[in-house]
Amino acid sequence: MQLLTKQSGDKSLFSQSKSIKNCAERIFKQVNADLLHHAKQDNDRIKVSEIKGIPLNQVLNDLKDLSLRLSILTSRHEREIDDAFEAINGLITLIRVLSEIEDNYLLWASSPLGVATISICPKDISQFLKYALFNGKVPVILTSATLCQGGDTLEEQYSYMTHSLGYKGGFLERHPSPFDYTNHAMMYISNKVPYYHHDQRENYLEAAYNEVVQLCNLTQGRTIVLFSAKEDMKYIHKKLISKANEYTWALHVQKEGSSQDSVIADFRKSKGVLLGTGVFWEGVNIEGSDLSQVIIFRLPFPVPSDPVYEYKASVTENPFMEVFVPDMLLRLRQGTGRLIRSETDLGILSILDSRLSAAAKKNYREQVLDTLPFKKVTEDFEVLEKFVQNKRIRRTD
């Protein structure tokens, strides 16, 4: 900004920018307080509380004035001007949303990598994608291993994704997995862990802990346990540390600020047990016998208070089945996809959420079974044990 002030010869530019900077600092001070009070883990998206004591309208006018001045400046330093222009226009959108002048956007705060961040996105991204991608001017291919869900037709299998993206193309195709899930994998659904209730959280976690130990002993480690709540992961980690003399496998846990690659490298070297959340649900590729089991600690339903899902729920007739279950299925497919990574891989998937058991009679059980590629499913630990023994899914070193 000093460069721009010098070029324009207008010293008021500097005072305006200083005032805007002070406003931004006060906003982020409040955001940090909101995150500290409401966020349970780094990737939680929370609402930004009402901004008080900050003259947002005055700041908005200053930003518009700065944007106008920058638009008429010419300089050898065009890149600096372009960067400043982009930042100011982003701030204008932010202030308009905070001031409730602009109602077409969602706003939330999060702290990825421990840094407070304010994010804004259109409420309806389908209109943006319609003009940016699906305008018919260039061919567009959307491809992923986790786009489909259960359903009798391709339209049903892709419905959640096509509706979310506003895709109205005429071509849908689904290819079967190249991996032999029938002979190489089994899914175990635990019916021993009680339903999760806040007032009985410790009973739930104790039962889940016992299942984790039994399952990790079955494969002699070589297990990734995926959590959807960091507080659950911390509890299990602390419990395992306190009982370290009762098992032989090495224990690893995702650490804030640590490299994902280094944690995975340590896990592969020890062939132990890795506790992870967030990024470990996707993008982890461990082929061979280093990974023989993935444990899903709890079905990864979105948090209802998340501003994005709260809005999605508000514009649907049946939020649970139209938003929360489909999104859970997408995340579940991503997590379970960590297990079988090559044509020769063998392994077991264990889900410690008794809501998925046959006795629970949840209306989304069949959708889960239809969405996941696992053909052999059991709730009997002895059946799982025999499968592991017959397939020799145990350490050979």
Rosetta blueprint (number, residue, H / E / L):
1 M L
2 Q H
3 L H
4 L H
5 T H
6 K H
7 Q H
8 S H
9 G L
10 D L
11 K L
12 S H
13 L H
14 F H
15 S H
16 Q H
17 S H
18 K H
19 S H
20 I H
21 K H
22 N H
23 C H
24 A H
25 E H
26 R H
27 I H
28 F H
29 K H
30 Q H
31 V H
32 N H
33 A H
34 D H
35 L H
36 L H
37 H H
38 H H
39 A L
40 K L
41 Q L
42 D L
43 N L
44 D L
45 R L
46 I E
47 K L
48 V L
49 S L
50 E L
51 I L
52 K L
53 G L
54 I L
55 P L
56 L H
57 N H
58 Q H
59 V H
60 L H
61 N H
62 D H
63 L H
64 K H
65 D H
66 L H
67 S H
68 L H
69 R H
70 L H
71 S H
72 I L
73 L L
74 T L
75 S L
76 R L
77 H L
78 E H
79 R H
80 E H
81 I H
82 D H
83 D H
84 A H
85 F H
86 E H
87 A H
88 I H
89 N H
90 G H
91 L H
92 I H
93 T H
94 L H
95 I H
96 R H
97 V H
98 L H
99 S L
100 E L
101 I L
102 E L
103 D L
104 N L
105 Y E
106 L E
107 L E
108 W E
109 A E
110 S E
111 S L
112 P H
113 L H
114 G H
115 V L
116 A L
117 T E
118 I E
119 S E
120 I E
121 C E
122 P E
123 K L
124 D L
125 I H
126 S H
127 Q H
128 F H
129 L H
130 K H
131 Y H
132 A H
133 L L
134 F L
135 N L
136 G L
137 K L
138 V L
139 P L
140 V L
141 I L
142 L L
143 T L
144 S L
145 A L
146 T L
147 L L
148 C L
149 Q L
150 G L
151 G L
152 D L
153 T L
154 L H
155 E H
156 E H
157 Q H
158 Y H
159 S H
160 Y H
161 M H
162 T H
163 H H
164 S H
165 L H
166 G L
167 Y L
168 K L
169 G L
170 G L
171 F L
172 L L
173 E L
174 R L
175 H L
176 P L
177 S L
178 P L
179 F L
180 D L
181 Y H
182 T H
183 N H
184 H H
185 A E
186 M E
187 M E
188 Y E
189 I E
190 S L
191 N L
192 K L
193 V L
194 P L
195 Y L
196 Y L
197 H L
198 H H
199 D H
200 Q H
201 R H
202 E H
203 N H
204 Y H
205 L H
206 E H
207 A H
208 A H
209 Y H
210 N H
211 E H
212 V H
213 V H
214 Q H
215 L H
216 C H
217 N H
218 L H
219 T L
220 Q L
221 G L
222 R L
223 T E
224 I E
225 V E
226 L E
227 F E
228 S L
229 A L
230 K H
231 E H
232 D H
233 M H
234 K H
235 Y H
236 I H
237 H H
238 K H
239 K H
240 L H
241 I H
242 S H
243 K L
244 A H
245 N H
246 E H
247 Y L
248 T L
249 W L
250 A L
251 L E
252 H E
253 V E
254 Q L
255 K L
256 E L
257 G L
258 S L
259 S L
260 Q H
261 D H
262 S H
263 V H
264 I H
265 A H
266 D H
267 F H
268 R H
269 K H
270 S H
271 K L
272 G L
273 V E
274 L E
275 L E
276 G E
277 T E
278 G H
279 V H
280 F H
281 W H
282 E L
283 G L
284 V L
285 N L
286 I L
287 E L
288 G H
289 S H
290 D H
291 L L
292 S L
293 Q E
294 V E
295 I E
296 I E
297 F L
298 R L
299 L L
300 P L
301 F L
302 P L
303 V L
304 P L
305 S L
306 D L
307 P H
308 V H
309 Y H
310 E H
311 Y H
312 K H
313 A H
314 S H
315 V L
316 T L
317 E L
318 N L
319 P H
320 F H
321 M H
322 E H
323 V H
324 F H
325 V H
326 P H
327 D H
328 M H
329 L H
330 L H
331 R H
332 L H
333 R H
334 Q H
335 G H
336 T H
337 G L
338 R L
339 L L
340 I L
341 R L
342 S L
343 E L
344 T L
345 D L
346 L L
347 G E
348 I E
349 L E
350 S E
351 I E
352 L L
353 D L
354 S H
355 R H
356 L H
357 S L
358 A H
359 A H
360 A H
361 K L
362 K L
363 N L
364 Y L
365 R H
366 E H
367 Q H
368 V H
369 L H
370 D H
371 T H
372 L L
373 P L
374 F L
375 K L
376 K L
377 V E
378 T E
379 E L
380 D L
381 F H
382 E H
383 V H
384 L H
385 E H
386 K H
387 F H
388 V H
389 Q H
390 N H
391 K L
392 R L
393 I L
394 R L
395 R L
396 T L
397 D L
